[in-house]
Amino acid sequence: MKRLTTYTTALVTALLSVTSVSGQTVTQRGVIYTLVEDHYKATGFNLASAEASNWGDTITVATSIGDIPVTAIANNAFDASVNADCAKAVALKMGDCVETIGAYACYQCKALTDVQFSKSLTSIGANAFY
């Protein structure tokens, strides 16, 4: 019985120490984030989500989700040619941890006139704002 209790305690401790799993998605103010190892990546936008109801035509990429930084905007994340909601955006604000913006990230976002870049930004992919 003691051995079973020891194994059970070890298993519960191990399960509690796992706080996040790669591939997990979270939506915050309409922005969809996907966990990739030790950081989140903004991967899309969903205006229909409850959090986006007061978005005010601005897509806001968070600095972090909990304690995990958002370090990238994925390829085609806000591509207006596949997501009409993104075509309505007039502004894009990035949290200070965003280091990369993927190719075609804001493709065909023709209304976009105000972009506030992250202080940490080091890379912008091809045609990111085309």
N, C-alpha and C positions, 0 to 999 in steps of 0.2 A: 504494500500500500504506500509506503514511504517513497519508493521508486516512482510510482505513478504520479504522486503529488509533485515530485521534483521535475518530472518530464512535463507535467501540465503547467507548472509555474514557468518553466523555461519557454514553453510554447507561447503562453500568454504574453510574456515579456517580449519575445521576438515579434509577435504580431503587433503589439502596441508600439514598437520602435519603428515600424514601417509607416511613414506618414504620407508618402506619395508614390505613385507608380507612373513610369513613363507611359505616355499616351493618354493619360487622364485629361479630360477637357473641362474647362470652367468658362462660364460666360459672365462678364461683368460690364455693365453699361453698354450692352450690345456687342462688345468685342469678345470673340471666342479665342480662348487661349488653350494651347496644348502643351503639356509637360513633356520636356525632352531632357532626360537625365536630371541635371541639377538646375534647370532654368525653364521658364515658360517662353513660348513663342506665340505672338498674336497670329492667328491663322484664318480669321474670318470675321464677319460682322452679321448680326441678326437683329434687324430693327424690330422684329415682332416680339423679342424677349421683353419681359416685364422691366428689366433693368434699363432698357434703352428708351423707355417712354418719354423721358425728358432729355433726350440727347442734344437738342438744339442745333442740329446740323453739324455738330463737331464729333468726330471720332476721337476718343481719348484712350490712348494706350497707357495702361497703368505702369508704375515703376516696379511694382511687385504684386504677387498674389500671396497673401500671408507673408512669410519670410523668404519666399522664393522669388528671385528677380525675373523680370521680363526683359530678355536681352535681345530679342529679334522680332522683326515683322516678316513673316514668311512670304515666299514667292506667291503672287496673286492673292494675298490676304484680303485686300479691299478692291479687287478687280471689278470695276463697274460693268465690264462686258459680260460678266456672269452673275453679278449681284446688283440688281437695280437700286437697292438701298444705298449702296456706296456712291452711286451717281449723284445723290442728293447732298453729299457731304461738302461743306464749304471750308471746313478747317480740319486739320489733323494735329493733335498734340501728343507728343511722346514723353513717356516717363524717362527719368535720367539714366536708367540702366540700359536702354536700347542701344546696342552696338551696331547692328546690321539691319538694313532694309533690303528685302529680297527683290529679285527681278519682277517687274510688272506688279509690284505691291499695290500701287494705286492706279493701275492702268485704266484709262478712259474716265477718270474722275474729273470731268471737265469743269465742274463747279468749284473744285478745290482751288482756293486762292490764298489760303493762309496755312503754312506748315511750320510748326514749332519743333525744331529738331532737338534731339537729346544731346546733352553735353558729352555723352560717351560714344556718340556715333563715329564709326570708323569706316563703314562700308555701305555703299548704296548700289544695289544691283541694276543691271541694264534695264532701261525703259521703266524704271520704278514709278515715274510720274509722267509717263507718256500719254 
